[in-house]
């Protein structure tokens, strides 16, 4: 069973039951992760991705 990259608590997910794009949350710390790879399992924090997208959106607005 994979562990949370933030708090190292075991994540209650089955690696063979998730697909790329799924969002999973840690029961202990509440951090949400998107599944970005399944073999091997790779997780990326959801809120980090949102911050990058927000910055890009603001950059595009500044260019207009």
Backbone as CSV, one residue per row, in Angstrom:
resi,resn,N_x,N_y,N_z,CA_x,CA_y,CA_z,C_x,C_y,C_z
1,UNK,0.852,-1.179,0.000,0.000,0.000,0.000,0.901,1.247,0.000
2,UNK,0.613,2.213,-0.880,1.444,3.422,-0.949,1.259,4.299,0.282
3,UNK,2.259,5.157,0.527,2.159,6.063,1.669,2.078,7.508,1.183
4,UNK,1.502,8.358,2.018,1.331,9.773,1.714,2.696,10.462,1.663
5,UNK,3.006,11.179,0.586,4.274,11.903,0.513,4.390,13.020,1.556
6,UNK,3.269,13.498,2.081,3.287,14.590,3.051,3.516,14.097,4.482
7,UNK,2.692,13.132,4.925,2.760,12.714,6.331,3.207,11.267,6.504
8,UNK,3.437,10.572,5.396,3.907,9.196,5.361,2.918,8.189,5.939
9,UNK,1.666,8.593,6.134,0.605,7.686,6.537,0.269,6.799,5.335
10,UNK,-0.125,5.550,5.581,-0.505,4.684,4.473,-1.795,5.176,3.836
11,UNK,-1.789,5.279,2.502,-2.980,5.698,1.765,-3.862,4.480,1.537
12,UNK,-5.152,4.661,1.751,-6.105,3.565,1.614,-6.591,3.464,0.170
13,UNK,-5.651,3.149,-0.742,-6.006,2.967,-2.148,-5.345,1.693,-2.654
14,UNK,-6.002,1.061,-3.587,-5.445,-0.117,-4.234,-4.808,0.347,-5.540
15,UNK,-3.512,0.108,-5.680,-2.788,0.593,-6.848,-3.375,0.083,-8.160
16,UNK,-3.932,-1.119,-8.165,-4.479,-1.665,-9.410,-5.906,-1.192,-9.689
17,UNK,-6.482,-0.372,-8.795,-7.843,0.124,-8.988,-7.907,1.608,-9.327
18,UNK,-6.761,2.275,-9.444,-6.755,3.699,-9.783,-6.257,3.882,-11.212
19,UNK,-6.690,4.999,-11.816,-6.279,5.338,-13.169,-5.668,6.735,-13.159
20,UNK,-4.899,7.049,-14.192,-4.351,8.394,-14.315,-5.487,9.402,-14.310
21,UNK,-5.315,10.483,-13.572,-6.327,11.523,-13.491,-7.206,11.408,-12.263
22,UNK,-7.217,10.229,-11.602,-7.994,10.074,-10.371,-7.396,10.946,-9.276
23,UNK,-8.243,11.412,-8.371,-7.787,12.195,-7.230,-8.029,11.367,-5.976
24,UNK,-6.973,11.242,-5.161,-7.069,10.504,-3.900,-6.669,11.449,-2.777
25,UNK,-7.205,11.199,-1.587,-6.912,12.055,-0.442,-6.372,11.210,0.695
26,UNK,-5.458,11.790,1.449,-4.915,11.139,2.630,-5.916,11.288,3.769
27,UNK,-6.269,10.173,4.408,-7.211,10.219,5.531,-6.620,10.936,6.733
28,UNK,-5.299,10.919,6.879,-4.640,11.499,8.051,-4.497,13.024,7.943
29,UNK,-3.888,13.519,6.854,-3.614,14.955,6.749,-4.566,15.683,5.806
30,UNK,-5.347,14.943,5.000,-6.323,15.560,4.116,-5.764,16.079,2.802
31,UNK,-4.476,15.907,2.569,-3.868,16.374,1.333,-4.412,15.558,0.157
32,UNK,-4.750,16.255,-0.934,-5.270,15.578,-2.117,-4.158,15.419,-3.146
33,UNK,-4.157,14.265,-3.794,-3.161,13.951,-4.809,-3.842,13.463,-6.066
34,UNK,-3.296,13.861,-7.206,-3.765,13.338,-8.484,-2.835,12.208,-8.896
35,UNK,-3.400,11.141,-9.415,-2.607,10.031,-9.921,-2.077,10.450,-11.290
36,UNK,-0.752,10.603,-11.408,-0.157,11.024,-12.678,0.539,9.874,-13.391
37,UNK,0.661,8.744,-12.715,1.233,7.543,-13.321,0.773,6.328,-12.543
38,UNK,0.597,5.210,-13.251,0.103,4.021,-12.564,1.142,2.899,-12.482
39,UNK,2.118,2.877,-13.349,3.158,1.855,-13.280,4.506,2.503,-13.473
40,UNK,5.221,2.865,-12.435,4.827,2.763,-11.021,3.860,3.882,-10.640
41,UNK,3.222,3.721,-9.494,2.264,4.714,-9.017,2.983,6.031,-8.736
42,UNK,2.491,7.119,-9.339,3.048,8.450,-9.115,1.923,9.387,-8.723
43,UNK,2.145,10.171,-7.673,1.139,11.105,-7.187,1.694,12.522,-7.229
44,UNK,0.824,13.492,-7.513,1.196,14.911,-7.497,0.157,15.653,-6.675
45,UNK,0.616,16.556,-5.813,-0.319,17.332,-4.993,-1.245,18.146,-5.870
46,UNK,-2.511,18.104,-5.580,-3.506,18.822,-6.379,-3.323,20.321,-6.218
47,UNK,-3.149,20.831,-5.009,-3.085,22.280,-4.808,-1.844,22.891,-5.428
48,UNK,-0.740,22.151,-5.560,0.442,22.690,-6.231,0.144,22.920,-7.703
49,UNK,-0.549,21.979,-8.328,-0.905,22.127,-9.738,-1.821,23.327,-9.938
50,UNK,-2.765,23.541,-9.030,-3.690,24.664,-9.149,-2.958,25.990,-9.046
51,UNK,-1.976,26.076,-8.151,-1.224,27.322,-8.010,-0.484,27.634,-9.298
52,UNK,0.136,26.636,-9.937,0.837,26.864,-11.190,-0.134,27.307,-12.274
53,UNK,-1.304,26.683,-12.355,-2.299,27.066,-13.352,-2.776,28.491,-13.117
54,UNK,-2.989,28.874,-11.850,-3.413,30.232,-11.533,-2.368,31.237,-11.985
55,UNK,-1.077,30.935,-11.748,-0.016,31.844,-12.152,0.004,32.012,-13.668
56,UNK,-0.161,30.906,-14.419,-0.182,30.986,-15.870,-1.359,31.814,-16.351
57,UNK,-2.502,31.671,-15.710,-3.686,32.410,-16.104,-3.457,33.909,-15.895
58,UNK,-2.837,34.279,-14.762,-2.573,35.682,-14.508,-1.563,36.233,-15.502
59,UNK,-0.556,35.436,-15.873,0.427,35.875,-16.849,-0.240,36.169,-18.195
60,UNK,-1.187,35.302,-18.606,-1.879,35.501,-19.867,-2.727,36.759,-19.835
61,UNK,-3.357,37.057,-18.684,-4.173,38.249,-18.558,-3.311,39.509,-18.635
62,UNK,-2.090,39.451,-18.094,-1.187,40.586,-18.107,-0.735,40.929,-19.529
63,UNK,-0.660,39.914,-20.390,-0.177,40.114,-21.756,-1.203,40.848,-22.619
64,UNK,-2.459,40.834,-22.250,-3.512,41.434,-23.080,-3.516,42.929,-23.013
